[in-house]
Amino acid sequence: DRTLSLLHASATSRGLPHQLTRNLSQLFHSEYERMSNRKYPVWNAQLPPRSHEYHIPAPDTTPKALNKEEKARQLQYLEDRAWNALGFAVSMAEGRDKLSLGRVVVKGKLRQN
C-alpha cells in the first residue's frame, strides 16, 4: 500500500501528488455538501398511520411543471453518470497504484423537512 508515500510526497512538494490530494479533498467536501443538503421525510410518532402528511401528493401536470421536472431528471442523470465515471477512474487508480483513497461517508444529522 503506497498511500503513505503519496501523502508524504503531497506534503513535501507542490507537484502532482499535492494537486491530487487537494482535488480529492475538494471533491469530498462537495459530495458531503450535496448529500447533507438533501431533505428526507421525517416520521412523526404522534400522527396516525394514515395521516395526510404521509400521502404522496398528486404530480403537477402543467407544462411548466413537467419541463421543470424533466430538467431536474436530466441534471440528475448527468450527475450520476459523472460520479460513476469518476468513481470508476478512482477505483482503477487505486488498483493500479495500490492506494486507498477512501469513500465518502456522511456522518451526523441530515437536514430534514
C-alpha positions in Angstrom: 0.0 0.0 0.0 1.6 3.2 -1.2 -0.9 5.6 0.4 1.5 7.0 3.0 4.2 7.6 0.4 1.6 9.6 -1.7 0.6 11.6 1.3 4.2 12.3 2.2 5.1 13.4 -1.3 1.9 15.6 -1.3 3.0 17.3 2.0 6.6 17.9 0.9 6.1 19.1 -2.7 3.8 21.1 -4.9 3.7 18.6 -7.7 1.1 16.2 -9.0 0.6 14.4 -5.6 -0.2 17.7 -4.0 -2.7 18.6 -6.7 -4.3 15.1 -6.4 -4.7 15.4 -2.7 -6.1 18.9 -3.0 -8.6 17.9 -5.7 -9.7 14.8 -3.7 -10.3 17.0 -0.7 -12.4 19.4 -2.7 -14.4 16.5 -4.2 -15.0 15.1 -0.8 -16.4 18.4 0.6 -18.6 19.0 -2.4 -20.1 15.5 -2.2 -20.6 15.9 1.5 -22.4 19.2 1.0 -24.5 17.6 -1.8 -25.5 14.7 0.4 -26.2 16.8 3.5 -28.4 19.2 1.7 -30.9 16.5 0.7 -34.2 16.6 2.5 -35.6 13.3 3.8 -39.1 12.8 5.2 -39.4 12.6 9.0 -41.6 10.1 10.7 -43.8 11.6 13.4 -44.9 9.1 16.1 -47.7 11.4 17.2 -49.6 11.2 13.9 -51.9 8.3 13.0 -50.6 5.9 10.3 -53.0 7.2 7.7 -52.2 10.9 8.3 -52.4 13.3 5.4 -48.6 14.1 5.8 -47.8 10.5 4.7 -49.7 10.7 1.4 -47.8 11.4 -1.7 -49.2 14.5 -3.5 -50.5 14.2 -7.0 -48.0 15.3 -9.6 -48.5 18.7 -11.1 -49.3 18.2 -14.8 -48.9 21.8 -16.1 -46.4 22.1 -19.0 -44.2 24.4 -16.9 -44.0 21.8 -14.0 -43.4 19.0 -16.5 -40.5 20.9 -18.1 -39.0 21.7 -14.7 -39.3 18.0 -13.7 -37.7 16.9 -17.0 -34.8 19.3 -16.5 -34.2 18.1 -12.9 -34.3 14.5 -14.2 -31.8 15.2 -16.9 -29.5 17.0 -14.4 -29.7 14.1 -12.0 -28.9 11.7 -14.8 -25.8 13.7 -15.9 -24.6 14.0 -12.3 -25.0 10.2 -11.7 -23.1 9.5 -14.9 -20.3 11.9 -14.0 -19.9 10.5 -10.5 -20.0 6.9 -11.8 -17.2 7.7 -14.3 -15.2 9.4 -11.6 -15.7 6.5 -9.2 -14.6 4.1 -11.8 -11.4 6.1 -12.6 -10.6 6.3 -8.9 -11.1 2.6 -8.3 -8.9 1.8 -11.3 -6.2 4.1 -10.0 -6.4 2.5 -6.5 -6.0 -0.9 -8.0 -3.1 0.1 -10.3 -1.1 2.1 -7.8 -2.1 0.1 -4.7 -3.6 3.2 -3.0 -6.6 3.6 -0.7 -8.3 7.0 -1.4 -11.3 6.3 0.9 -15.0 6.7 0.4 -17.5 9.5 1.2 -19.5 8.7 4.3 -22.0 11.2 5.6 -21.9 11.4 9.4 -24.1 13.4 11.7 -27.6 14.7 11.1 -29.0 15.2 7.7 -31.4 18.1 7.1 -35.0 17.1 7.2 -38.3 18.6 6.3 
